[in-house]
């Protein structure tokens, strides 16, 4: 406790009369102590201090993985938790859609464990976390962005995937991108928050004196996501580093990735198709004139 004999003020008086109690920096430092052990602990814990008191995608992921392990979810069930929340970031709609799945689909090994986990361990909004002690559904895709992008590819015909759609997913801005790709990601991120997201259904937003802000594009939120620099994930659930790690994924690398996730070999190479069609037209034209033209021309 601070000695107040020199001031004649008790702690309560000091709170209400802070100017009346003056202590120099020199004197305040004399009242503190820092052992060598404490100093070593502080310095060796720099990684922890960097995120101390903050929540970021890495901490959210650690919490989610811990909860899934505690719920004894097997690896495939854990994947499906990520998968379903990448398909749609809405807990109640996921559960309702699971109820509507066919008996054959509901008989799959992962179904009941995943449904139970979502219904008992997941809440919709971050604002409900403290009250419910559950994990926010909206943070599941963003705590593993590369996996979210993989899910987008799995559920979208490879011939219909576009960079525009990719960048309209907020998780795209969390990838390790070069400057040109990051500019496009920012456009998509802003489009998502200013156009796709229209208000909020969070009941906490309707409470008197609610401190919740209206969902919209925020530069500081984007900057935070852009600083994550995650890698893409392939079909083997392995990270795919960019060709130049110091630069990040280029637009061309992203296009190639969108084509590469093709387990059913559905992608049609438009360039090859156009070349063959052109060659066919040349051959037909040449045949009419009595000239045979090789398709390789």
Secondary structure, DSSP 8 states (H G I E B T S, - for coil): ----TTTT--HHHHHHTGGG----HHHHHHT----HHHHHHHHHTHHHHHHTT---HHHHHHHHHHHHHHTT--HHHHHHHHHHHHH---HHHHHHHHHTS-HHHHTSHHHHHHHHHHHHHEES-GGGHHHH--EEGGGTGGGSHHHHHHHHHHTS-TTT--HHHHHTSGGGGGB-B-HHHHHHHHHHHHHIIIII--S---GGGGSTT---------HHHHHHHHTT-B-EE-TTS-EE--SSTTT-B-HHHHHHHHHH--TT-----HHHHHHHHHHHHHHHHHHHTT----TT-
